[in-house]
Amino acid sequence: TDANVKNESLSSVQQLGITMTVRYGKFLNLLKDGAENDLALVLKHCERFLKQQQAPVKSSLHILF
């Protein structure tokens, strides 16, 4: 749900990426104020979706890595 996703936190690198992206988007007049929150929410949803799509490794070869 949206409430669960909103409670998740982003890493400092992700936060920096959002800040840089929004700053550049505002410079190009493509984004408005408040875009940071929207972009963070999209990133959190993508991260959750991708985690759900990961399949566990069941091969004995994974011990070699």
Buried (B, 14 or more C-beta within 10 A) or exposed (E): EEEEBEEEEBEEEBBEBBEEBBEEBEEEEEBEEEBBEEBBBEBBBEBEEEEEEEEEEEEEEEEEE
